[in-house]
Amino acid sequence: MKWIVLSLTSVLLLLLVLASCGPEAQTGAVFSKYSAHACAAPSPADTLPPNRVGKALDKVKREESPASGVPTDDPAADTQRHFLLGKFDPAEHPDFVTIAQPYANRPGLLMQREAYAAFKKMADAARKDGVKLTIISATRTFDYQKNIWEKKWSNLQTQVKESKDRALKILEYSAMPGTSRHHWGTDIDLNDLNNASFKSGGSQARMYAWMQKHAADYGFCQPYTAKDEQRPTGYNEERWHWSYRPIADKLLQQYEFSVTDAMITGFLGAENARSIGVVQNYVLGVACKN
Ligand SMILES: [Zn+2]
């Protein structure tokens, strides 16, 4: 496998040398911003800013390796990947805090400190307008999500025989362990888990109208909107699920460049992750992204 890495590095160095032959090379600013740009046909790596080039090459390297998902020689990248997959303890993580009541409907829920501070501001402003925002689910670990997933998997065993169909059925509303935005501490479910409640005439219709008008002012966005040409794949609409973009957008970018379907393992039905394309179609199938 080393020769692949070496050859990729050689190609990148060669591209850097060749960069002086293209028109972009004459523009210092462009050259310094996209140091890997060259007059050769762009590869996935050299269409990216410098901070992503290494990750893109790393992704190419890992996708060629059947052993992807096992620890690499980069402990910091492994730690971050474990974080993205929910394989850490949020109660022990320095960036996570416990959500106080009445912001949450029960004790012990956790989220990232910055996202929580923004949520409190938003909830306080909503309260002044007569709207209550209550967190009913926040950070969920891989193991927690595995529990949700495998319960659904077992319940559907007789109803949906074919393994891939069963996975797709659960994916209408629930994420495979390792692919949930709830792993990140940036995403929360609010008030109710029924879309009808948030629609006209429903008990949460005023809340939803308030969120549509004001949530973005506090950094929050609804990632799972109704599916349309803007969001053709992914989970069904979830009017209760909101995401803190200043952190979540960055984590989504990291996810795209460091996690592959082959790494989504360790639960019943995980073998379907690749054929479903769970990273591309579900993790990246969101309305909130740059
Ligand atoms: Zn949710």
py3Dmol code that shows the C-alpha trace and the ligand (Angstrom):
import py3Dmol

protein = """\
ATOM      1  CA  MET A   1       0.000   0.000   0.000  1.00  0.00           C
ATOM      2  CA  LYS A   2       2.955   2.348   0.667  1.00  0.00           C
ATOM      3  CA  TRP A   3       3.759   2.709  -3.027  1.00  0.00           C
ATOM      4  CA  ILE A   4       0.257   4.137  -3.602  1.00  0.00           C
ATOM      5  CA  VAL A   5       0.833   6.781  -0.945  1.00  0.00           C
ATOM      6  CA  LEU A   6       4.276   7.560  -2.342  1.00  0.00           C
ATOM      7  CA  SER A   7       2.959   7.795  -5.880  1.00  0.00           C
ATOM      8  CA  LEU A   8       0.103  10.073  -4.797  1.00  0.00           C
ATOM      9  CA  THR A   9       2.613  12.313  -3.004  1.00  0.00           C
ATOM     10  CA  SER A  10       4.837  12.338  -6.104  1.00  0.00           C
ATOM     11  CA  VAL A  11       1.879  13.319  -8.284  1.00  0.00           C
ATOM     12  CA  LEU A  12       1.022  16.160  -5.930  1.00  0.00           C
ATOM     13  CA  LEU A  13       4.637  17.427  -5.920  1.00  0.00           C
ATOM     14  CA  LEU A  14       4.735  17.196  -9.704  1.00  0.00           C
ATOM     15  CA  LEU A  15       1.527  19.213  -9.923  1.00  0.00           C
ATOM     16  CA  LEU A  16       3.065  21.891  -7.719  1.00  0.00           C
ATOM     17  CA  VAL A  17       6.040  22.140 -10.059  1.00  0.00           C
ATOM     18  CA  LEU A  18       3.827  22.185 -13.139  1.00  0.00           C
ATOM     19  CA  ALA A  19       1.643  24.937 -11.647  1.00  0.00           C
ATOM     20  CA  SER A  20       3.806  27.619 -13.274  1.00  0.00           C
ATOM     21  CA  CYS A  21       2.537  26.660 -16.764  1.00  0.00           C
ATOM     22  CA  GLY A  22      -1.161  27.573 -16.340  1.00  0.00           C
ATOM     23  CA  PRO A  23      -2.839  30.967 -16.429  1.00  0.00           C
ATOM     24  CA  GLU A  24      -3.807  30.682 -12.765  1.00  0.00           C
ATOM     25  CA  ALA A  25      -0.133  30.456 -11.859  1.00  0.00           C
ATOM     26  CA  GLN A  26       0.292  34.045 -12.946  1.00  0.00           C
ATOM     27  CA  THR A  27      -2.109  35.160 -10.233  1.00  0.00           C
ATOM     28  CA  GLY A  28      -0.245  35.024  -6.976  1.00  0.00           C
ATOM     29  CA  ALA A  29      -3.389  35.127  -4.852  1.00  0.00           C
ATOM     30  CA  VAL A  30      -4.991  32.204  -6.639  1.00  0.00           C
ATOM     31  CA  PHE A  31      -1.789  30.229  -6.548  1.00  0.00           C
ATOM     32  CA  SER A  32      -1.299  30.736  -2.842  1.00  0.00           C
ATOM     33  CA  LYS A  33      -4.950  29.933  -2.102  1.00  0.00           C
ATOM     34  CA  TYR A  34      -5.001  26.780  -4.174  1.00  0.00           C
ATOM     35  CA  SER A  35      -1.402  25.689  -4.034  1.00  0.00           C
ATOM     36  CA  ALA A  36      -2.181  22.344  -5.652  1.00  0.00           C
ATOM     37  CA  HIS A  37      -3.808  23.909  -8.741  1.00  0.00           C
ATOM     38  CA  ALA A  38      -2.062  23.114 -11.984  1.00  0.00           C
ATOM     39  CA  CYS A  39      -2.478  23.129 -15.742  1.00  0.00           C
ATOM     40  CA  ALA A  40      -3.125  19.398 -15.698  1.00  0.00           C
ATOM     41  CA  ALA A  41      -6.724  18.185 -15.592  1.00  0.00           C
ATOM     42  CA  PRO A  42      -7.939  18.709 -12.014  1.00  0.00           C
ATOM     43  CA  SER A  43      -8.002  15.690  -9.757  1.00  0.00           C
ATOM     44  CA  PRO A  44     -10.348  15.603  -6.745  1.00  0.00           C
ATOM     45  CA  ALA A  45      -7.430  16.711  -4.582  1.00  0.00           C
ATOM     46  CA  ASP A  46      -6.309  19.736  -6.544  1.00  0.00           C
ATOM     47  CA  THR A  47      -9.757  21.288  -6.773  1.00  0.00           C
ATOM     48  CA  LEU A  48      -9.686  21.676  -3.012  1.00  0.00           C
ATOM     49  CA  PRO A  49      -8.180  24.348  -0.776  1.00  0.00           C
ATOM     50  CA  PRO A  50      -4.836  23.323   0.803  1.00  0.00           C
ATOM     51  CA  ASN A  51      -6.305  22.240   4.132  1.00  0.00           C
ATOM     52  CA  ARG A  52      -8.454  19.703   2.309  1.00  0.00           C
ATOM     53  CA  VAL A  53      -5.835  18.363  -0.062  1.00  0.00           C
ATOM     54  CA  GLY A  54      -4.207  16.175   2.555  1.00  0.00           C
ATOM     55  CA  LYS A  55      -7.596  14.886   3.677  1.00  0.00           C
ATOM     56  CA  ALA A  56      -8.669  14.142   0.120  1.00  0.00           C
ATOM     57  CA  LEU A  57      -5.479  12.198  -0.515  1.00  0.00           C
ATOM     58  CA  ASP A  58      -5.959  10.442   2.768  1.00  0.00           C
ATOM     59  CA  LYS A  59      -9.498   9.512   1.681  1.00  0.00           C
ATOM     60  CA  VAL A  60      -8.218   8.126  -1.640  1.00  0.00           C
ATOM     61  CA  LYS A  61      -5.646   6.140   0.290  1.00  0.00           C
ATOM     62  CA  ARG A  62      -8.242   4.744   2.695  1.00  0.00           C
ATOM     63  CA  GLU A  63     -10.810   3.907   0.037  1.00  0.00           C
ATOM     64  CA  GLU A  64      -8.200   1.729  -1.641  1.00  0.00           C
ATOM     65  CA  SER A  65      -7.648  -0.088   1.598  1.00  0.00           C
ATOM     66  CA  PRO A  66     -10.058  -2.818   2.709  1.00  0.00           C
ATOM     67  CA  ALA A  67      -8.794  -2.213   6.235  1.00  0.00           C
ATOM     68  CA  SER A  68     -10.273   1.303   6.413  1.00  0.00           C
ATOM     69  CA  GLY A  69     -11.708   2.109   9.802  1.00  0.00           C
ATOM     70  CA  VAL A  70      -8.824   0.591  11.696  1.00  0.00           C
ATOM     71  CA  PRO A  71      -6.424   3.000  13.438  1.00  0.00           C
ATOM     72  CA  THR A  72      -4.060   4.796  11.085  1.00  0.00           C
ATOM     73  CA  ASP A  73      -0.682   6.384  11.798  1.00  0.00           C
ATOM     74  CA  ASP A  74      -2.408   9.694  12.604  1.00  0.00           C
ATOM     75  CA  PRO A  75      -3.798   9.553  16.184  1.00  0.00           C
ATOM     76  CA  ALA A  76      -5.367  13.058  15.985  1.00  0.00           C
ATOM     77  CA  ALA A  77      -7.305  12.094  12.854  1.00  0.00           C
ATOM     78  CA  ASP A  78      -8.395   8.837  14.500  1.00  0.00           C
ATOM     79  CA  THR A  79      -9.651  10.728  17.577  1.00  0.00           C
ATOM     80  CA  GLN A  80     -11.611  13.141  15.414  1.00  0.00           C
ATOM     81  CA  ARG A  81     -13.064  10.284  13.361  1.00  0.00           C
ATOM     82  CA  HIS A  82     -14.165   8.529  16.549  1.00  0.00           C
ATOM     83  CA  PHE A  83     -15.845  11.769  17.606  1.00  0.00           C
ATOM     84  CA  LEU A  84     -17.719  12.071  14.309  1.00  0.00           C
ATOM     85  CA  LEU A  85     -18.869   8.453  14.667  1.00  0.00           C
ATOM     86  CA  GLY A  86     -20.138   9.041  18.209  1.00  0.00           C
ATOM     87  CA  LYS A  87     -17.529   6.735  19.714  1.00  0.00           C
ATOM     88  CA  PHE A  88     -16.655   8.884  22.731  1.00  0.00           C
ATOM     89  CA  ASP A  89     -18.156   9.765  26.092  1.00  0.00           C
ATOM     90  CA  PRO A  90     -19.761  13.227  25.947  1.00  0.00           C
ATOM     91  CA  ALA A  91     -19.995  13.313  29.760  1.00  0.00           C
ATOM     92  CA  GLU A  92     -16.176  13.240  29.842  1.00  0.00           C
ATOM     93  CA  HIS A  93     -15.614  15.558  26.888  1.00  0.00           C
ATOM     94  CA  PRO A  94     -14.395  19.069  27.800  1.00  0.00           C
ATOM     95  CA  ASP A  95     -16.605  20.800  25.196  1.00  0.00           C
ATOM     96  CA  PHE A  96     -19.842  19.238  26.443  1.00  0.00           C
ATOM     97  CA  VAL A  97     -22.147  20.511  29.188  1.00  0.00           C
ATOM     98  CA  THR A  98     -25.312  19.244  30.835  1.00  0.00           C
ATOM     99  CA  ILE A  99     -28.513  20.947  29.717  1.00  0.00           C
ATOM    100  CA  ALA A 100     -30.370  22.495  32.636  1.00  0.00           C
ATOM    101  CA  GLN A 101     -34.082  22.165  33.125  1.00  0.00           C
ATOM    102  CA  PRO A 102     -36.394  23.690  31.980  1.00  0.00           C
ATOM    103  CA  TYR A 103     -34.385  23.884  28.711  1.00  0.00           C
ATOM    104  CA  ALA A 104     -34.554  20.075  28.595  1.00  0.00           C
ATOM    105  CA  ASN A 105     -37.479  17.829  29.486  1.00  0.00           C
ATOM    106  CA  ARG A 106     -35.333  15.569  31.663  1.00  0.00           C
ATOM    107  CA  PRO A 107     -31.962  15.609  33.449  1.00  0.00           C
ATOM    108  CA  GLY A 108     -28.723  14.300  31.981  1.00  0.00           C
ATOM    109  CA  LEU A 109     -28.981  15.539  28.386  1.00  0.00           C
ATOM    110  CA  LEU A 110     -25.728  16.956  27.013  1.00  0.00           C
ATOM    111  CA  MET A 111     -24.672  19.234  24.188  1.00  0.00           C
ATOM    112  CA  GLN A 112     -21.681  21.276  23.095  1.00  0.00           C
ATOM    113  CA  ARG A 113     -21.169  24.359  25.277  1.00  0.00           C
ATOM    114  CA  GLU A 114     -21.278  26.892  22.439  1.00  0.00           C
ATOM    115  CA  ALA A 115     -24.388  25.362  20.876  1.00  0.00           C
ATOM    116  CA  TYR A 116     -26.079  25.301  24.279  1.00  0.00           C
ATOM    117  CA  ALA A 117     -25.284  28.986  24.922  1.00  0.00           C
ATOM    118  CA  ALA A 118     -26.850  29.864  21.554  1.00  0.00           C
ATOM    119  CA  PHE A 119     -29.851  27.658  22.279  1.00  0.00           C
ATOM    120  CA  LYS A 120     -30.453  29.343  25.658  1.00  0.00           C
ATOM    121  CA  LYS A 121     -30.477  32.773  23.994  1.00  0.00           C
ATOM    122  CA  MET A 122     -32.912  31.496  21.384  1.00  0.00           C
ATOM    123  CA  ALA A 123     -35.180  29.792  23.940  1.00  0.00           C
ATOM    124  CA  ASP A 124     -35.230  32.911  26.156  1.00  0.00           C
ATOM    125  CA  ALA A 125     -36.181  35.088  23.173  1.00  0.00           C
ATOM    126  CA  ALA A 126     -38.869  32.592  22.140  1.00  0.00           C
ATOM    127  CA  ARG A 127     -40.276  32.548  25.671  1.00  0.00           C
ATOM    128  CA  LYS A 128     -40.691  36.333  25.544  1.00  0.00           C
ATOM    129  CA  ASP A 129     -42.778  35.786  22.410  1.00  0.00           C
ATOM    130  CA  GLY A 130     -44.867  33.161  24.216  1.00  0.00           C
ATOM    131  CA  VAL A 131     -43.184  30.169  22.525  1.00  0.00           C
ATOM    132  CA  LYS A 132     -41.673  27.317  24.503  1.00  0.00           C
ATOM    133  CA  LEU A 133     -38.621  25.457  23.189  1.00  0.00           C
ATOM    134  CA  THR A 134     -37.848  22.264  25.093  1.00  0.00           C
ATOM    135  CA  ILE A 135     -35.022  19.882  24.192  1.00  0.00           C
ATOM    136  CA  ILE A 136     -36.286  16.299  24.217  1.00  0.00           C
ATOM    137  CA  SER A 137     -33.154  14.697  22.719  1.00  0.00           C
ATOM    138  CA  ALA A 138     -29.608  16.019  22.346  1.00  0.00           C
ATOM    139  CA  THR A 139     -26.270  14.196  22.162  1.00  0.00           C
ATOM    140  CA  ARG A 140     -26.537  10.478  21.462  1.00  0.00           C
ATOM    141  CA  THR A 141     -23.508   8.192  21.350  1.00  0.00           C
ATOM    142  CA  PHE A 142     -22.864   5.392  18.858  1.00  0.00           C
ATOM    143  CA  ASP A 143     -24.019   2.844  21.452  1.00  0.00           C
ATOM    144  CA  TYR A 144     -27.213   4.762  22.173  1.00  0.00           C
ATOM    145  CA  GLN A 145     -27.979   4.987  18.458  1.00  0.00           C
ATOM    146  CA  LYS A 146     -27.135   1.293  18.068  1.00  0.00           C
ATOM    147  CA  ASN A 147     -29.757   0.536  20.681  1.00  0.00           C
ATOM    148  CA  ILE A 148     -32.404   2.578  18.809  1.00  0.00           C
ATOM    149  CA  TRP A 149     -31.421   1.048  15.455  1.00  0.00           C
ATOM    150  CA  GLU A 150     -31.284  -2.580  16.589  1.00  0.00           C
ATOM    151  CA  LYS A 151     -34.654  -2.344  18.357  1.00  0.00           C
ATOM    152  CA  LYS A 152     -36.201  -1.165  15.092  1.00  0.00           C
ATOM    153  CA  TRP A 153     -34.239  -3.816  13.193  1.00  0.00           C
ATOM    154  CA  SER A 154     -35.673  -6.587  15.374  1.00  0.00           C
ATOM    155  CA  ASN A 155     -39.208  -5.175  15.332  1.00  0.00           C
ATOM    156  CA  LEU A 156     -39.228  -5.123  11.525  1.00  0.00           C
ATOM    157  CA  GLN A 157     -37.729  -8.599  11.135  1.00  0.00           C
ATOM    158  CA  THR A 158     -40.937 -10.358  10.081  1.00  0.00           C
ATOM    159  CA  GLN A 159     -42.527  -7.372   8.358  1.00  0.00           C
ATOM    160  CA  VAL A 160     -39.577  -6.540   6.070  1.00  0.00           C
ATOM    161  CA  LYS A 161     -37.647  -9.693   5.220  1.00  0.00           C
ATOM    162  CA  GLU A 162     -35.010  -8.314   2.874  1.00  0.00           C
ATOM    163  CA  SER A 163     -32.078  -6.812   4.768  1.00  0.00           C
ATOM    164  CA  LYS A 164     -31.510  -3.750   2.577  1.00  0.00           C
ATOM    165  CA  ASP A 165     -35.230  -2.923   2.457  1.00  0.00           C
ATOM    166  CA  ARG A 166     -35.350  -3.127   6.235  1.00  0.00           C
ATOM    167  CA  ALA A 167     -32.405  -0.751   6.557  1.00  0.00           C
ATOM    168  CA  LEU A 168     -34.062   1.688   4.126  1.00  0.00           C
ATOM    169  CA  LYS A 169     -37.305   1.520   6.107  1.00  0.00           C
ATOM    170  CA  ILE A 170     -35.532   2.444   9.356  1.00  0.00           C
ATOM    171  CA  LEU A 171     -33.584   5.157   7.526  1.00  0.00           C
ATOM    172  CA  GLU A 172     -36.805   7.018   6.825  1.00  0.00           C
ATOM    173  CA  TYR A 173     -36.403   8.601  10.265  1.00  0.00           C
ATOM    174  CA  SER A 174     -33.495   6.980  12.119  1.00  0.00           C
ATOM    175  CA  ALA A 175     -29.785   7.094  11.438  1.00  0.00           C
ATOM    176  CA  MET A 176     -27.428   4.162  11.309  1.00  0.00           C
ATOM    177  CA  PRO A 177     -25.099   4.214  14.332  1.00  0.00           C
ATOM    178  CA  GLY A 178     -22.060   6.299  13.378  1.00  0.00           C
ATOM    179  CA  THR A 179     -24.004   8.488  10.957  1.00  0.00           C
ATOM    180  CA  SER A 180     -26.234  10.545  13.269  1.00  0.00           C
ATOM    181  CA  ARG A 181     -25.793  14.286  13.660  1.00  0.00           C
ATOM    182  CA  HIS A 182     -26.888  13.682  17.254  1.00  0.00           C
ATOM    183  CA  HIS A 183     -23.390  12.254  17.839  1.00  0.00           C
ATOM    184  CA  TRP A 184     -21.892  15.720  17.446  1.00  0.00           C
ATOM    185  CA  GLY A 185     -23.498  17.670  20.296  1.00  0.00           C
ATOM    186  CA  THR A 186     -24.797  20.269  17.865  1.00  0.00           C
ATOM    187  CA  ASP A 187     -28.195  18.780  17.073  1.00  0.00           C
ATOM    188  CA  ILE A 188     -31.355  18.695  19.141  1.00  0.00           C
ATOM    189  CA  ASP A 189     -34.945  17.511  18.910  1.00  0.00           C
ATOM    190  CA  LEU A 190     -37.477  20.021  20.184  1.00  0.00           C
ATOM    191  CA  ASN A 191     -40.920  19.713  21.759  1.00  0.00           C
ATOM    192  CA  ASP A 192     -42.501  16.793  19.856  1.00  0.00           C
ATOM    193  CA  LEU A 193     -41.604  13.986  17.424  1.00  0.00           C
ATOM    194  CA  ASN A 194     -44.600  14.233  15.103  1.00  0.00           C
ATOM    195  CA  ASN A 195     -44.494  16.405  11.978  1.00  0.00           C
ATOM    196  CA  ALA A 196     -48.288  16.923  12.102  1.00  0.00           C
ATOM    197  CA  SER A 197     -47.948  18.753  15.434  1.00  0.00           C
ATOM    198  CA  PHE A 198     -45.823  21.413  13.721  1.00  0.00           C
ATOM    199  CA  LYS A 199     -48.227  21.972  10.860  1.00  0.00           C
ATOM    200  CA  SER A 200     -51.137  24.381  10.667  1.00  0.00           C
ATOM    201  CA  GLY A 201     -53.576  23.689  13.473  1.00  0.00           C
ATOM    202  CA  GLY A 202     -51.085  21.527  15.380  1.00  0.00           C
ATOM    203  CA  SER A 203     -49.941  22.145  18.948  1.00  0.00           C
ATOM    204  CA  GLN A 204     -46.458  23.203  17.715  1.00  0.00           C
ATOM    205  CA  ALA A 205     -47.528  25.286  14.706  1.00  0.00           C
ATOM    206  CA  ARG A 206     -46.656  28.578  16.437  1.00  0.00           C
ATOM    207  CA  MET A 207     -43.352  27.190  17.616  1.00  0.00           C
ATOM    208  CA  TYR A 208     -42.460  26.076  14.086  1.00  0.00           C
ATOM    209  CA  ALA A 209     -43.420  29.434  12.593  1.00  0.00           C
ATOM    210  CA  TRP A 210     -41.269  31.167  15.230  1.00  0.00           C
ATOM    211  CA  MET A 211     -38.301  28.892  14.466  1.00  0.00           C
ATOM    212  CA  GLN A 212     -38.609  29.432  10.738  1.00  0.00           C
ATOM    213  CA  LYS A 213     -38.474  33.170  11.323  1.00  0.00           C
ATOM    214  CA  HIS A 214     -35.831  33.392  14.068  1.00  0.00           C
ATOM    215  CA  ALA A 215     -33.730  30.196  14.375  1.00  0.00           C
ATOM    216  CA  ALA A 216     -31.129  31.303  11.821  1.00  0.00           C
ATOM    217  CA  ASP A 217     -30.443  34.452  13.899  1.00  0.00           C
ATOM    218  CA  TYR A 218     -29.110  32.135  16.611  1.00  0.00           C
ATOM    219  CA  GLY A 219     -27.241  29.803  14.228  1.00  0.00           C
ATOM    220  CA  PHE A 220     -29.880  27.053  14.063  1.00  0.00           C
ATOM    221  CA  CYS A 221     -31.183  25.344  10.948  1.00  0.00           C
ATOM    222  CA  GLN A 222     -33.578  22.480  10.141  1.00  0.00           C
ATOM    223  CA  PRO A 223     -31.399  19.909   8.302  1.00  0.00           C
ATOM    224  CA  TYR A 224     -34.222  17.518   7.376  1.00  0.00           C
ATOM    225  CA  THR A 225     -36.668  19.570   5.367  1.00  0.00           C
ATOM    226  CA  ALA A 226     -39.285  18.107   3.012  1.00  0.00           C
ATOM    227  CA  LYS A 227     -37.487  16.286   0.204  1.00  0.00           C
ATOM    228  CA  ASP A 228     -37.367  18.150  -3.112  1.00  0.00           C
ATOM    229  CA  GLU A 229     -34.865  18.891  -5.876  1.00  0.00           C
ATOM    230  CA  GLN A 230     -32.704  20.793  -3.356  1.00  0.00           C
ATOM    231  CA  ARG A 231     -32.658  17.789  -1.008  1.00  0.00           C
ATOM    232  CA  PRO A 232     -33.443  14.723  -3.106  1.00  0.00           C
ATOM    233  CA  THR A 233     -32.057  12.082  -0.714  1.00  0.00           C
ATOM    234  CA  GLY A 234     -31.897  11.390   3.004  1.00  0.00           C
ATOM    235  CA  TYR A 235     -34.262  11.151   5.930  1.00  0.00           C
ATOM    236  CA  ASN A 236     -37.855  12.265   5.725  1.00  0.00           C
ATOM    237  CA  GLU A 237     -38.801  15.695   6.955  1.00  0.00           C
ATOM    238  CA  GLU A 238     -38.257  16.254  10.698  1.00  0.00           C
ATOM    239  CA  ARG A 239     -39.670  19.548  11.894  1.00  0.00           C
ATOM    240  CA  TRP A 240     -38.428  18.898  15.413  1.00  0.00           C
ATOM    241  CA  HIS A 241     -34.738  18.442  14.575  1.00  0.00           C
ATOM    242  CA  TRP A 242     -32.525  21.553  14.656  1.00  0.00           C
ATOM    243  CA  SER A 243     -28.818  21.925  14.166  1.00  0.00           C
ATOM    244  CA  TYR A 244     -26.289  24.528  15.345  1.00  0.00           C
ATOM    245  CA  ARG A 245     -24.551  25.398  12.090  1.00  0.00           C
ATOM    246  CA  PRO A 246     -21.410  27.254  13.270  1.00  0.00           C
ATOM    247  CA  ILE A 247     -20.059  23.929  14.553  1.00  0.00           C
ATOM    248  CA  ALA A 248     -22.106  21.355  12.629  1.00  0.00           C
ATOM    249  CA  ASP A 249     -21.170  22.674   9.179  1.00  0.00           C
ATOM    250  CA  LYS A 250     -17.483  22.190   9.968  1.00  0.00           C
ATOM    251  CA  LEU A 251     -18.094  18.710  11.339  1.00  0.00           C
ATOM    252  CA  LEU A 252     -20.060  17.805   8.218  1.00  0.00           C
ATOM    253  CA  GLN A 253     -17.102  18.844   6.051  1.00  0.00           C
ATOM    254  CA  GLN A 254     -14.764  16.774   8.200  1.00  0.00           C
ATOM    255  CA  TYR A 255     -17.157  13.849   7.966  1.00  0.00           C
ATOM    256  CA  GLU A 256     -17.265  14.060   4.176  1.00  0.00           C
ATOM    257  CA  PHE A 257     -13.487  13.868   3.957  1.00  0.00           C
ATOM    258  CA  SER A 258     -12.691  11.406   6.714  1.00  0.00           C
ATOM    259  CA  VAL A 259     -15.512   8.869   6.935  1.00  0.00           C
ATOM    260  CA  THR A 260     -16.487   6.301   4.303  1.00  0.00           C
ATOM    261  CA  ASP A 261     -19.384   3.836   4.135  1.00  0.00           C
ATOM    262  CA  ALA A 262     -16.917   1.035   4.895  1.00  0.00           C
ATOM    263  CA  MET A 263     -16.391   2.537   8.365  1.00  0.00           C
ATOM    264  CA  ILE A 264     -20.082   2.261   9.235  1.00  0.00           C
ATOM    265  CA  THR A 265     -19.948  -1.076  11.031  1.00  0.00           C
ATOM    266  CA  GLY A 266     -20.704  -2.739  14.355  1.00  0.00           C
ATOM    267  CA  PHE A 267     -24.493  -3.190  14.375  1.00  0.00           C
ATOM    268  CA  LEU A 268     -27.184  -5.402  12.831  1.00  0.00           C
ATOM    269  CA  GLY A 269     -27.664  -4.595   9.143  1.00  0.00           C
ATOM    270  CA  ALA A 270     -24.448  -2.568   8.842  1.00  0.00           C
ATOM    271  CA  GLU A 271     -23.542  -4.541   5.709  1.00  0.00           C
ATOM    272  CA  ASN A 272     -26.080  -2.393   3.828  1.00  0.00           C
ATOM    273  CA  ALA A 273     -24.232   0.892   4.476  1.00  0.00           C
ATOM    274  CA  ARG A 274     -22.167   0.637   1.288  1.00  0.00           C
ATOM    275  CA  SER A 275     -24.908  -0.303  -1.175  1.00  0.00           C
ATOM    276  CA  ILE A 276     -27.191   2.377   0.271  1.00  0.00           C
ATOM    277  CA  GLY A 277     -24.385   4.951   0.155  1.00  0.00           C
ATOM    278  CA  VAL A 278     -25.279   6.115   3.624  1.00  0.00           C
ATOM    279  CA  VAL A 279     -22.639   8.857   3.853  1.00  0.00           C
ATOM    280  CA  GLN A 280     -23.487  10.450   0.508  1.00  0.00           C
ATOM    281  CA  ASN A 281     -27.243   9.975   0.583  1.00  0.00           C
ATOM    282  CA  TYR A 282     -28.022  10.439   4.271  1.00  0.00           C
ATOM    283  CA  VAL A 283     -25.236  12.223   6.158  1.00  0.00           C
ATOM    284  CA  LEU A 284     -24.715  14.646   3.295  1.00  0.00           C
ATOM    285  CA  GLY A 285     -28.393  14.710   2.300  1.00  0.00           C
ATOM    286  CA  VAL A 286     -29.198  17.744   4.446  1.00  0.00           C
ATOM    287  CA  ALA A 287     -30.553  21.209   3.894  1.00  0.00           C
ATOM    288  CA  CYS A 288     -27.994  22.885   6.188  1.00  0.00           C
ATOM    289  CA  LYS A 289     -24.601  22.902   4.548  1.00  0.00           C
ATOM    290  CA  ASN A 290     -22.266  25.296   2.790  1.00  0.00           C
TER     291      ASN A 290
END
"""
ligand_1 = """\
1
ZN
Zn -33.127 14.387 15.816
"""
view = py3Dmol.view(width=600, height=400)
view.addModel(protein, "pdb")
view.setStyle({"model": 0}, {"cartoon": {"style": "trace"}})
view.addModel(ligand_1, "xyz")
view.setStyle({"model": 1}, {"stick": {}})
view.zoomTo()
view.show()
